[in-house]
Amino acid sequence: MAYEDIIYELNGGVGLVTLNRPERLNAARLRTVFELIDVVERAAQSDETRVLVLTGAGRGFCAGADLVTRPSPDDAAMVEEIGYRRVKEGPIGHWGVLFSLLGHFPKPLIAAVNGIAAGAGLSLALAADIRLASTEASFISVFIRRGLTPDTGTSFHLPRIIGDSRALEMMFTGDAVDATTAERWGLVNRIYTAAELVPGAVALADRLAAGPAITLELTKRLVRDVTNDGLDRQLQNEAWAMGIQTDDKAEGVRAFVEGRAPKWMGR
């Protein structure tokens, strides 16, 4: 697959994935998700890739799902390339395929969060084993602002990382959490200046890539296997909740696309 929405570089066992739609704060359209599926699968199967680092170009890490960009004629072909039945049978379609892959990714995965991580972008950061942030980063469970329930694994990962109470505060309010607060809550491991973030992430990845690869994978498996079944179940639960149609859900999405504040009706 030729990449348009991401840049992939492999150097010394470290794969660096950069979301590259800076004009949209790296909001993910259908093509973006399929490219991420492709690169994650290839990295999982490649002996040359020992560690994967995920970051964003420009001011955003990932602003979530792109609800504005219209589907392109190429989207149907990409569905076939990824696998039509696989996409249709995955929880929440192509998103579920991606986040199940990330949850089961066997190697160290580092998120270098350079800017806003909102909605599914927050979920991308949460799926990583280690989260590093720049001073410009912010974390937003934006779903409630659209009248939506959390999906893409947020309702699974976030409480396990920062606890139920703080996770519910983020999910109930949709308020932004800055990098300093995120570090204090344990949402990120450490903070860098904007210029130092990716070099710092790559330096850590280089250190891990130089280590005993099989031992690292087994160590991750010891931790992750306990939770992976729960993640798969929760992706299905999220799909169920997202599938319940409400007037507020339709209004939230419509208001976002129209660039105005939603008018909630409570139904």
N, C-alpha and C positions, 0 to 999 in steps of 0.2 A: 504493500500500500504506500502510495506517495503521500507524504505529510504536507498539509497546508496550514493547519491550525496549531501544530506543535513543532518544536525543533528538538531533535534527538542527537546527542553527542555521547560517544563512548570513548573513555580515556582511562587506561590503566585499571580496568575492571569496574569503573564507576560510570553508570549511565545517567546522564543529566537530561531530564525532560523539562522543556520550557514551554508553557502555554503561551502562544504567540498571537493573541488577538488584543493587543493593548488598547486599541480604539474602543473596545467593548469591555474593558477591564477584565479581559480573558473569560467573559461569560461563555459558557459551553453550548454550542449548537450541536445538532445531531452529528455532524462530521467530526467535531472535536471529541465527542464521546467515543466514536468508532476508532479514531486514531489512537486514543488512549488505550482502548481495549487491545488494539493491535500491538502497541509498544510494550504494554505490560505483559502480554502473553509471550512475546518474543524474548523479553528480558528474563521471564521466569524459566524459559526453556534453554537459554543460552549459558554455556559454561563461562563465556567471556565476561558476562555481566554478573558481578558479585554483589553490587549495591546499587540501588536506584534512588536518585534525588529528583524531587518534583518542585518546580518553582514557576513563577510567572514573569512575563516581560512587562515593562512599564510600571504603572502605579498599582496594578492589581495582581493579586495571586489568582483568584477566580471569583467573579461576582455571581456565580451560580448558573442556573439554566438561562440561556438566552431565549426570552419569551417574545422577542421583537423580530429577529431575523426570520424571514420566511424560508420554508424548506426549498431546497434546490432540486433540479431534475436528477442530480447525481445521487441523491439520498437513497433512492430505491436500489440502485446498484450496490451501494455500500451495505445496505441491509442484506442483500444476497451474499456479499463477500464475507460478512461476519457470520451469516447463517440465519436464514429467515425464522426457522422454528426456534432456534436458540434465543433470538431476540424476542419473539412473541411469547415464549414460555417463561422467560426470565421475569422475576418480580419487577414491576414498573419498567418493563421492556428493556431497552438498551442500557438505561441507567442501572438497573438491577444486575445486568451482566457485568458491567464495569465494577460495581462496588463489591460484588461477590468475588471477582478476580482479585481485587485489591485486598480483600479480607483474607484470601487464601494465598496471597503472594508469598513465596517461600523464603525470600531473601530480605535483608535489611532494607527498609523503605524510609527515607528521610524527606520530610516536607520543609522547604525553605520558604516560609510565608513572608513575602515581600510587601504585601499591601492588603487590601480588603479580601477577606475570605468569607463569603456570604452564601447561605443556602447550601446548594450542592458543593460550592467551593469550600465551605466550612467542612463538609463531609469529606472532601478530598484530603484536607489537612488531618482530620480525625483518623482517617484510615492508615496514616503513617505510623511507624513504630516510634519515631523520634520527630518532634516538631521544633524547629528553630524559627525565630521571628525577627524581622527588622523592627526598628523603632516606629516605622510607619504602618505596621500591621494592625489590623483590627479583625475581630471575629464576630459574626452576626448570624444567629439562627433566624433568618429573615422570613421563614415560612409564614409565621403568624401575621405578618404585615400584608400578606396576600390572601389571608383567610384559609391557609393551607395547614395541614398537619405535617410534621417533620418527616422527611423521607431520606433516601440515599444513605441510610445507616446512621443518621444523626441521633435518632432516639435510642440507638444501641450504644454507640461509642461515647457520646457526651457524658451521660451519667456515670459511666465506668471510669472516665478520666477525671472529672471534677466533682462527682457526687450528685445525688438526685436533686438536692435543694438548689444548688447553683445552676445545674443543667436546666431545671424547670424554670428558674428565673430567666435564663437566656431564651428558652423556648416560648415562655408566656409573653415576654415583653418585646422580643425582637431588638433589644438594645445592643449597641456595639460594645464589645469588650476590647479595651486597648491592650497593647503588648505588655505593659507593666502589670496590669491586672491579670492577664493571661498567665504570665510567669508566676505570679503569686498564687494563683489557683491551681497550678500544675498543668495548665493547658499547653504550655510550651516549656521546653527544657532550658532554653537560654535565649537572650536577646542580643542582636548585633546592630551596628549602624547599617544603613541601607547599603553602603559600599562594601561592607565586610560580610554581609549575609551569605551570598552564594559562595565566595571563597571559603568562609568558615564551614559551610555545609559540605563543600567538596573536600576540605581538609579532613573532616570527620569521616566522610565516606571513604577517602583514600586509606585512612587508618584501618577501617573495618575491612576494606577490600584486600589489604595486605595480611589480614589475619587468616585463621583456619576456616575456609569457606564452609565445609560440611559441618563443623562444630557450630558455627554461627547459625546455620539453617536449622540444625537440631535444637539449639537453644531457643530460637524463635518458635519452633514447633511446640516445644514444651509449654511455652506460655500461650500461644495462640490456639492450639488444638482444644484447649479448655473452653474457648469462647466462640470458635467458628460455627459450631452447630447453632448456638444462640443467635449469631449474626444472621445466618440464613433464615432462621425462623422469623427474626425481627424484620428483615427485608420483606417477607411475605406479609407480616402484620402491617407494616407501613403501606404496602400496596393496597391492602384492604381498607385502611383508614383513608388513604388518598382517593380511593374509588368512590367514597360516599359523597354524593353531589349535594352541595348546599348553595343557597342564593349568595351567601357571603363569599364563598369560594369563587364563584363566577365574578362577583363584584370586585374582589381583591385583585384578580388577574386583569380584569378590564381596566381598573383604575391605574394599575402599574403601566400598562401599555399606553394609556391615555395621558400619563404623567400628572395624575391628580391624587388627592387623598381619597381613600375609599370611604363609602358611607355604609357602615355595617347595619344590618337589619336583624341580626340575631337569629337567623333561620337559614 
